[in-house]
């Protein structure tokens, strides 16, 4: 495998601990690894710009080619980050939202309604607090793991999702791939397949990036190798 650098971009709703184990495993084979803490963006005056700016700054010393890995809501910002980091940069969306090829990414009405239910005085509750205790226990069975995940979890302003995310013109589909972890992202996986991206599907859950890092890393590396060796028109999807 060609040595590559890895930039891990965690979701705005969780902290860097969500992908720290994955980053540590990747460091064994990577030229370099960067895992910026993007949680402080929650309190920034311009949170979108702060979020992408912190990620881009963290990649400053990474040698190309850089693989930018985004989980969950971070997917909306991957084109902007990738455009600044590359070219060439690989973008791997992991159980992540998939922005349009051009224009703006906009939160769905269903998501906005859910966010409204989780808002207290203009601020979102911590993401783990959105779900019943039994659901959280299924996602993260170990209580110590739940504490670790919660420790750096920010509380975002509800307004973070009122603003569309600009998609830079000219961001390319040619170096993109998708790893699906949960059924909640069936539509995004199908979109990635329709775009001709290499994909991988794991029968797991949204937080497998935290609880099953070795398995998720294998899927990411599989997708990256296929991005490197195939064209969009020849890419097919795989399933574990």
One Martini backbone bead per residue (centre of mass of N, CA, C, O) as a GRO file, in nm:
protein
  240
    1UNK     BB    1   0.097   0.036   0.021
    2UNK     BB    2   0.057   0.357  -0.001
    3UNK     BB    3   0.165   0.621   0.159
    4UNK     BB    4  -0.053   0.808   0.367
    5UNK     BB    5  -0.247   1.066   0.467
    6UNK     BB    6  -0.451   1.158   0.761
    7UNK     BB    7  -0.778   1.316   0.796
    8UNK     BB    8  -0.982   1.370   1.076
    9UNK     BB    9  -1.347   1.431   1.078
   10UNK     BB   10  -1.560   1.517   1.298
   11UNK     BB   11  -1.845   1.570   1.420
   12UNK     BB   12  -2.012   1.844   1.545
   13UNK     BB   13  -2.167   1.656   1.779
   14UNK     BB   14  -1.878   1.560   1.838
   15UNK     BB   15  -1.574   1.446   1.929
   16UNK     BB   16  -1.251   1.319   1.886
   17UNK     BB   17  -1.304   1.044   2.032
   18UNK     BB   18  -1.474   0.909   1.797
   19UNK     BB   19  -1.172   0.884   1.616
   20UNK     BB   20  -0.910   0.808   1.778
   21UNK     BB   21  -0.881   0.502   1.735
   22UNK     BB   22  -0.863   0.514   1.430
   23UNK     BB   23  -0.612   0.696   1.415
   24UNK     BB   24  -0.417   0.508   1.563
   25UNK     BB   25  -0.431   0.280   1.359
   26UNK     BB   26  -0.347   0.444   1.105
   27UNK     BB   27  -0.054   0.523   1.204
   28UNK     BB   28   0.088   0.250   1.128
   29UNK     BB   29   0.052   0.317   0.786
   30UNK     BB   30   0.106   0.614   0.785
   31UNK     BB   31   0.267   0.904   0.723
   32UNK     BB   32   0.019   1.066   0.857
   33UNK     BB   33  -0.172   1.217   1.137
   34UNK     BB   34  -0.489   1.400   1.179
   35UNK     BB   35  -0.671   1.526   1.488
   36UNK     BB   36  -0.885   1.756   1.528
   37UNK     BB   37  -1.036   1.989   1.743
   38UNK     BB   38  -1.381   2.100   1.672
   39UNK     BB   39  -1.558   2.180   1.923
   40UNK     BB   40  -1.502   2.499   1.951
   41UNK     BB   41  -1.702   2.585   1.717
   42UNK     BB   42  -1.963   2.613   1.889
   43UNK     BB   43  -1.844   2.918   2.002
   44UNK     BB   44  -1.823   3.055   1.743
   45UNK     BB   45  -1.907   3.313   1.539
   46UNK     BB   46  -1.807   3.116   1.283
   47UNK     BB   47  -1.853   2.788   1.276
   48UNK     BB   48  -1.800   2.689   0.989
   49UNK     BB   49  -1.523   2.824   0.947
   50UNK     BB   50  -1.391   2.704   1.198
   51UNK     BB   51  -1.418   2.407   1.129
   52UNK     BB   52  -1.259   2.410   0.860
   53UNK     BB   53  -1.007   2.563   0.956
   54UNK     BB   54  -0.903   2.353   1.160
   55UNK     BB   55  -0.872   2.122   0.957
   56UNK     BB   56  -0.681   2.261   0.758
   57UNK     BB   57  -0.455   2.330   0.959
   58UNK     BB   58  -0.393   2.027   1.040
   59UNK     BB   59  -0.290   1.966   0.726
   60UNK     BB   60  -0.026   2.135   0.668
   61UNK     BB   61   0.191   1.876   0.737
   62UNK     BB   62   0.080   1.698   0.519
   63UNK     BB   63   0.149   1.455   0.303
   64UNK     BB   64   0.106   1.366  -0.002
   65UNK     BB   65  -0.157   1.199   0.003
   66UNK     BB   66  -0.481   1.290   0.126
   67UNK     BB   67  -0.705   1.154   0.364
   68UNK     BB   68  -1.042   1.245   0.402
   69UNK     BB   69  -1.232   1.186   0.702
   70UNK     BB   70  -1.591   1.170   0.738
   71UNK     BB   71  -1.840   1.201   0.995
   72UNK     BB   72  -2.143   1.249   0.929
   73UNK     BB   73  -2.178   1.591   0.941
   74UNK     BB   74  -1.891   1.632   0.803
   75UNK     BB   75  -1.968   1.585   0.502
   76UNK     BB   76  -2.051   1.883   0.430
   77UNK     BB   77  -1.722   1.979   0.456
   78UNK     BB   78  -1.531   1.812   0.268
   79UNK     BB   79  -1.502   1.980   0.006
   80UNK     BB   80  -1.363   2.223   0.140
   81UNK     BB   81  -1.127   2.071   0.265
   82UNK     BB   82  -1.022   1.926   0.008
   83UNK     BB   83  -0.964   2.185  -0.160
   84UNK     BB   84  -0.736   2.282   0.046
   85UNK     BB   85  -0.555   2.017   0.062
   86UNK     BB   86  -0.566   2.003  -0.233
   87UNK     BB   87  -0.424   1.857  -0.475
   88UNK     BB   88  -0.439   1.549  -0.381
   89UNK     BB   89  -0.760   1.416  -0.260
   90UNK     BB   90  -0.930   1.210  -0.042
   91UNK     BB   91  -1.279   1.120   0.000
   92UNK     BB   92  -1.431   0.987   0.305
   93UNK     BB   93  -1.749   0.872   0.374
   94UNK     BB   94  -1.882   0.805   0.711
   95UNK     BB   95  -2.179   0.796   0.777
   96UNK     BB   96  -2.259   1.044   0.576
   97UNK     BB   97  -2.324   1.318   0.447
   98UNK     BB   98  -2.423   1.429   0.107
   99UNK     BB   99  -2.331   1.650  -0.099
  100UNK     BB  100  -2.356   1.826  -0.357
  101UNK     BB  101  -2.196   1.902  -0.653
  102UNK     BB  102  -2.361   2.175  -0.616
  103UNK     BB  103  -2.384   2.456  -0.410
  104UNK     BB  104  -2.590   2.344  -0.139
  105UNK     BB  105  -2.616   2.238   0.188
  106UNK     BB  106  -2.921   2.107   0.337
  107UNK     BB  107  -3.114   2.059   0.582
  108UNK     BB  108  -3.355   1.869   0.665
  109UNK     BB  109  -3.669   1.874   0.787
  110UNK     BB  110  -3.637   1.631   0.977
  111UNK     BB  111  -3.386   1.734   1.124
  112UNK     BB  112  -3.501   2.006   1.225
  113UNK     BB  113  -3.721   1.882   1.399
  114UNK     BB  114  -3.532   1.725   1.586
  115UNK     BB  115  -3.368   1.967   1.685
  116UNK     BB  116  -3.603   2.114   1.822
  117UNK     BB  117  -3.640   1.881   2.041
  118UNK     BB  118  -3.312   1.937   2.138
  119UNK     BB  119  -3.379   2.230   2.245
  120UNK     BB  120  -3.216   2.470   2.478
  121UNK     BB  121  -3.198   2.790   2.459
  122UNK     BB  122  -3.058   2.747   2.157
  123UNK     BB  123  -2.942   2.462   2.255
  124UNK     BB  124  -2.808   2.166   2.217
  125UNK     BB  125  -2.800   1.876   2.314
  126UNK     BB  126  -2.641   1.617   2.370
  127UNK     BB  127  -2.634   1.359   2.161
  128UNK     BB  128  -2.670   1.124   2.375
  129UNK     BB  129  -2.943   1.272   2.493
  130UNK     BB  130  -3.148   1.197   2.255
  131UNK     BB  131  -3.148   0.905   2.369
  132UNK     BB  132  -3.216   0.629   2.494
  133UNK     BB  133  -3.043   0.438   2.709
  134UNK     BB  134  -3.072   0.167   2.548
  135UNK     BB  135  -2.957   0.278   2.282
  136UNK     BB  136  -2.679   0.363   2.385
  137UNK     BB  137  -2.602   0.076   2.491
  138UNK     BB  138  -2.601  -0.051   2.207
  139UNK     BB  139  -2.386   0.133   2.077
  140UNK     BB  140  -2.240   0.155   2.385
  141UNK     BB  141  -2.183  -0.084   2.615
  142UNK     BB  142  -1.955   0.066   2.756
  143UNK     BB  143  -1.944   0.290   3.010
  144UNK     BB  144  -1.656   0.403   2.959
  145UNK     BB  145  -1.710   0.478   2.665
  146UNK     BB  146  -1.938   0.678   2.718
  147UNK     BB  147  -1.766   0.874   2.882
  148UNK     BB  148  -1.559   0.937   2.664
  149UNK     BB  149  -1.760   1.046   2.451
  150UNK     BB  150  -1.891   1.272   2.641
  151UNK     BB  151  -1.646   1.456   2.735
  152UNK     BB  152  -1.621   1.605   2.417
  153UNK     BB  153  -1.918   1.697   2.389
  154UNK     BB  154  -2.091   1.927   2.240
  155UNK     BB  155  -2.291   2.237   2.231
  156UNK     BB  156  -2.485   2.339   1.993
  157UNK     BB  157  -2.619   2.564   1.811
  158UNK     BB  158  -2.906   2.564   1.638
  159UNK     BB  159  -2.801   2.763   1.407
  160UNK     BB  160  -2.599   2.577   1.259
  161UNK     BB  161  -2.858   2.452   1.076
  162UNK     BB  162  -2.964   2.720   0.922
  163UNK     BB  163  -2.709   2.704   0.754
  164UNK     BB  164  -2.571   2.670   0.471
  165UNK     BB  165  -2.341   2.469   0.280
  166UNK     BB  166  -2.091   2.534   0.094
  167UNK     BB  167  -2.000   2.432  -0.237
  168UNK     BB  168  -1.738   2.398  -0.415
  169UNK     BB  169  -1.633   2.459  -0.709
  170UNK     BB  170  -1.503   2.160  -0.860
  171UNK     BB  171  -1.562   1.932  -0.703
  172UNK     BB  172  -1.470   1.595  -0.704
  173UNK     BB  173  -1.563   1.250  -0.771
  174UNK     BB  174  -1.285   1.090  -0.833
  175UNK     BB  175  -1.190   1.091  -0.496
  176UNK     BB  176  -1.441   0.909  -0.389
  177UNK     BB  177  -1.603   0.764  -0.092
  178UNK     BB  178  -1.803   0.498   0.081
  179UNK     BB  179  -1.907   0.430   0.428
  180UNK     BB  180  -2.135   0.209   0.567
  181UNK     BB  181  -2.291   0.143   0.900
  182UNK     BB  182  -2.603   0.227   0.859
  183UNK     BB  183  -2.943   0.245   0.776
  184UNK     BB  184  -2.962   0.566   0.788
  185UNK     BB  185  -2.756   0.559   0.507
  186UNK     BB  186  -2.891   0.449   0.244
  187UNK     BB  187  -2.922   0.702   0.061
  188UNK     BB  188  -2.621   0.781   0.052
  189UNK     BB  189  -2.516   0.521  -0.067
  190UNK     BB  190  -2.687   0.529  -0.324
  191UNK     BB  191  -2.564   0.794  -0.425
  192UNK     BB  192  -2.272   0.695  -0.447
  193UNK     BB  193  -2.330   0.477  -0.654
  194UNK     BB  194  -2.454   0.670  -0.871
  195UNK     BB  195  -2.165   0.828  -0.889
  196UNK     BB  196  -1.937   0.585  -0.892
  197UNK     BB  197  -1.844   0.501  -0.620
  198UNK     BB  198  -1.668   0.363  -0.393
  199UNK     BB  199  -1.788   0.104  -0.166
  200UNK     BB  200  -1.892   0.026   0.181
  201UNK     BB  201  -2.063  -0.224   0.382
  202UNK     BB  202  -2.174  -0.235   0.720
  203UNK     BB  203  -2.305  -0.440   0.980
  204UNK     BB  204  -2.395  -0.185   1.197
  205UNK     BB  205  -2.319   0.132   1.342
  206UNK     BB  206  -2.263   0.469   1.379
  207UNK     BB  207  -2.032   0.395   1.622
  208UNK     BB  208  -1.810   0.207   1.490
  209UNK     BB  209  -1.579   0.419   1.479
  210UNK     BB  210  -1.544   0.355   1.800
  211UNK     BB  211  -1.606   0.027   1.850
  212UNK     BB  212  -1.482  -0.060   1.531
  213UNK     BB  213  -1.202   0.046   1.405
  214UNK     BB  214  -1.073  -0.188   1.242
  215UNK     BB  215  -1.311  -0.238   1.051
  216UNK     BB  216  -1.335   0.050   0.940
  217UNK     BB  217  -1.049   0.080   0.832
  218UNK     BB  218  -1.063  -0.146   0.627
  219UNK     BB  219  -1.286  -0.008   0.459
  220UNK     BB  220  -1.136   0.250   0.391
  221UNK     BB  221  -0.890   0.119   0.249
  222UNK     BB  222  -1.052  -0.021   0.034
  223UNK     BB  223  -1.166   0.236  -0.095
  224UNK     BB  224  -0.899   0.379  -0.158
  225UNK     BB  225  -0.786   0.163  -0.349
  226UNK     BB  226  -1.024   0.194  -0.554
  227UNK     BB  227  -0.984   0.485  -0.621
  228UNK     BB  228  -0.687   0.445  -0.728
  229UNK     BB  229  -0.780   0.196  -0.951
  230UNK     BB  230  -1.035   0.366  -1.044
  231UNK     BB  231  -1.308   0.470  -1.204
  232UNK     BB  232  -1.622   0.588  -1.175
  233UNK     BB  233  -1.738   0.398  -1.408
  234UNK     BB  234  -1.593   0.126  -1.261
  235UNK     BB  235  -1.733   0.137  -1.003
  236UNK     BB  236  -1.814  -0.056  -0.716
  237UNK     BB  237  -1.982  -0.234  -0.475
  238UNK     BB  238  -1.958  -0.341  -0.131
  239UNK     BB  239  -2.000  -0.622   0.114
  240UNK     BB  240  -2.007  -0.747   0.460
   0.00000   0.00000   0.00000
